[in-house]
């Protein structure tokens, strides 16, 4: 199953930017692309992850797995994001052992969201 790595490309990380200058979120996305998106991971830019007070943010998700949102990131963290995405892709349930996570994924997690479980349809 493919893993999705969402990157908030509109994040300004609390900065006022001159017109036309790329946002810190767009720079993070570009740095992740340059570092190399892991096999089995789809990089999807999004316009907002609603973590605006937490700097640049990314989210990892896949069907049937726990999902995560990480914040306080910058383009300098791209290699760690790529390593974390690769570890997440290798974890069947999305739970990467603590010591196998990059440090930014240990300390900068904003949310952990349980997998969606299909509920039985109501009896008619």
TORPANU-945307 format. One line per 10 residues: number of its first residue (from 1); for each residue x, z, y of N, C-alpha, C. Coordinates in steps of 0.001 Angstrom, whole numbers, plus 500000, padded with zeros to 6 digits. Each point is the difference from the previous one (the first is absolute). Example, Ala and Ser with C-alpha at 12.3 -4.5 7.8 and 13.67 -1.06 7.14 Angstrom:
REM residues 2
1	513190 507800 494310 499110 500000 501190 500900 500000 501200  499650 499280 501050 500820 500060 501190 499230 500730 501090
END
This chain:
REM residues 124
1	500832 500000 498813 499168 500000 501187 500870 500000 501242  499620 499201 500956 500782 499906 501226 499805 501229 500883  501080 500394 500599 500016 501109 500950 499934 499399 501402  499276 500663 500887 499924 499557 501387 500744 500985 500887  500891 499464 500812 500709 500772 501016 499471 499533 501347  499139 500822 500608 499474 499689 501327 500979 500538 501040  500259 499203 501018 500862 500426 501104 499231 499807 501291  499876 501061 500776 499315 499927 501286 500916 499279 500987  499630 498774 500355 500862 499208 500885 499671 500184 501483  498913 500695 500313 499654 500229 501403 500531 501331 500519
11	500597 500794 499121 500498 501311 500395 501043 499869 501107  499803 500787 501035 500941 500020 501120 500902 501231 499944  499751 500886 499039 500808 501215 499824 500127 500784 501305  498918 500030 500766 499982 500764 501243 500764 499369 501145  500451 498767 499848 500796 499340 501028 499141 499077 500858  500410 499855 501253 499429 498970 500862 500943 498815 499895  499464 498874 499566 500847 498836 499743 499785 498927 501049  501079 499316 500405 499833 498843 500883 499183 498927 499282  499230 499243 500754 499171 498956 499410 500869 499021 499211  499529 499661 498800 500706 499047 499163 501036 500625 499072
21	500346 501277 500225 500980 500651 499125 499306 500413 498700  500647 499777 498853 499368 500390 498729 499809 501514 499927  498904 500394 499402 499723 501433 499838 500949 500592 498953  500210 501315 500043 500791 500632 498950 499421 499739 498604  498673 499930 499896 499384 499704 498704 500340 498599 499504  499996 499031 500906 500376 498629 499620 501478 499943 499629  500833 500768 500696 501427 500035 499651 500193 500625 498623  499197 501025 499672 500076 500603 498661 499632 498970 498945  498903 499274 500215 499600 498960 499046 501111 498976 499809  500591 499543 501094 501069 499004 499913 501207 500550 499245
31	500340 501258 500224 501138 500613 499306 499712 500147 498505  498743 500290 499640 499629 500082 498583 500141 498624 499358  499541 498966 500676 500147 498634 499484 501473 499652 499814  500819 500379 500970 501441 499722 499919 500655 500765 498846  499559 501245 499782 500558 500814 498912 499580 499469 498634  498860 499306 499959 499527 499415 498741 498857 500779 499393  498826 499429 500034 498820 500636 499418 500159 499984 498478  499813 501147 499342 500183 500055 498544 499011 499112 499244  500403 499574 498826 499119 499220 499133 498763 500832 499674  498851 499357 500018 498753 500687 499702 499389 500716 501188
41	500617 499862 501161 499497 500649 501221 499621 498912 501000  498796 500085 500533 499537 499084 501040 500063 500710 501343  500759 499443 500929 500084 500553 501346 498853 499433 500822  499167 500891 500540 498832 499577 500774 500049 500681 501370  500196 499220 501068 499956 500599 501328 498560 500328 500378  499807 501143 500649 498680 500409 500471 500106 500407 501458  498856 500001 500668 500024 500297 501427 499891 501480 500326  499618 500832 499059 499994 501435 500283 499775 500786 498716  500787 501036 499818 499791 500937 498889 499504 501346 500529  499649 500061 501277 499479 501215 500642 500936 501195 499849
51	501287 499743 500092 500997 501070 499984 500823 499912 501282  499345 499628 501073 500668 499675 501260 500897 501118 500526  499625 501245 499821 500817 501106 500499 501187 500284 499090  500095 499274 498890 501061 500242 499013 501047 498890 499965  500071 499186 501029 500981 498919 500022 499624 498906 499028  500952 499151 499662 499723 498888 499096 499577 500537 498643  499025 499296 499389 499492 500467 498713 499825 498850 499023  500039 500377 498722 499764 499068 498903 499080 500681 499007  499343 499209 499173 499157 500546 498935 500293 499229 498719  500029 500707 498883 500177 499407 498677 498748 500245 499189
61	499492 498952 499355 498810 500156 499162 499984 498944 498909  499228 500289 498966 499761 499070 498896 498777 500504 499252  499257 499098 499387 498822 500421 499245 500351 501033 498920  499208 501072 499950 500197 501025 498977 501151 500953 500249  500633 499905 501154 501148 500866 500313 499709 500849 501236  500734 501089 500113 499988 500775 501224 500537 499109 501114  499508 500179 501214 500474 499269 501172 500679 500989 500946  500926 499496 500800 500758 500850 500915 500103 499334 501357  500036 500833 501049 500285 499548 501357 501219 500784 500467  500984 499274 500511 501237 500618 500495 500155 499651 501467
71	500523 500951 500789 500159 499782 501432 501348 500450 500502  500138 499950 501317 501242 500346 500691 501149 499106 499518  499686 498704 499853 500973 499029 499508 500473 499084 501123  501110 499332 499761 500502 498965 500913 500653 498908 499160  500450 498951 500680 500660 498910 499283 501233 500485 499243  500609 501090 500454 501179 500553 499319 499659 500539 498608  498727 500247 499724 499562 500535 498704 499607 498916 499001  500192 498728 500343 499505 498902 499161 500508 500076 498563  501261 500240 499794 500541 500045 498621 499366 501134 499197  499761 501137 500635 499346 501110 499300 498545 499660 499683
81	499322 499310 500902 498615 499578 499740 499986 499049 498801  500935 499071 499964 500089 499055 498884 500278 500748 498690  500918 500955 500032 500308 500782 498790 498781 500807 499560  499289 500582 500944 498798 500763 499671 498896 499123 499446  499857 498797 500557 498986 499063 499506 500329 499557 498583  501275 499790 499706 500414 499609 498648 499711 501122 499010  500290 501233 500387 499729 501146 499124 498496 500154 499779  499218 499814 501045 498540 500082 499888 499492 498911 499054  500510 498791 500134 499573 498892 499141 500302 500288 498535  501060 500749 499741 500391 500315 498621 499214 501177 499410
91	499272 500736 500829 499244 501175 499546 498566 499589 499685  499613 500090 498760 498678 499533 499558 498852 500645 500768  500150 501257 500387 498921 500700 500702 500263 500140 501498  501138 499466 500464 500354 500095 501413 500725 501276 500370  500155 500900 499049 500690 501263 500286 501456 499863 499575  500871 499918 500986 501432 499888 499767 500566 501422 499942  500803 500330 498969 500587 501344 499941 500722 500335 501316  499856 501248 500419 500519 500465 501290 501446 499565 500236  500863 500248 499054 501424 499698 500194 500301 498498 499997  499076 499191 499543 500191 498547 499971 499524 499326 501283
101	499395 500770 500884 499498 499446 501264 501102 499994 501049  500048 498963 500848 500905 500071 501148 499622 501210 500859  500966 500566 500685 499753 501208 500796 498861 499820 500994  499894 498827 500623 498909 499806 500967 498642 500069 499322  499923 499647 498724 498727 500090 499284 499726 501432 499547  501011 500835 499934 499795 501419 499675 499536 500766 501236  500550 499650 501154 499788 500808 501201 499032 499403 501004  499658 498716 499870 499215 499364 501039 498670 499452 499487  499501 500629 498961 498695 499602 499468 498910 500554 500913  499084 499121 500409 498886 500419 500844 498731 500231 499195
111	499859 499254 498904 498790 500129 499182 500280 499530 498581  499321 500648 499076 500000 499604 498591 498535 499873 499607  499623 498822 499562 498585 499695 499758 499797 499712 498517  499045 500683 499348 499801 499784 498564 499470 498607 499702  500242 499544 498767 499471 498685 499623 498478 500015 499989  499439 498839 500253 498533 499861 499921 499624 499974 498537  499054 500830 499637 499533 500078 498630 498598 499388 499954  499806 499098 499064 498668 499402 499865 499023 501038 499472  498887 500103 500664 498962 500939 499566 498993 499245 499142  499445 500661 498990 498994 499320 499191 498793 499661 500872
121	499405 498863 499744 498822 499607 500773 498838 500930 499669  499183 500254 500996 498862 500892 499815 499015 499397 498982  499427 500849 499173 499021 499538 499021 498753 499544 500747  499419 498958 499506 498796 499487 500646 498757 500566 499390
END
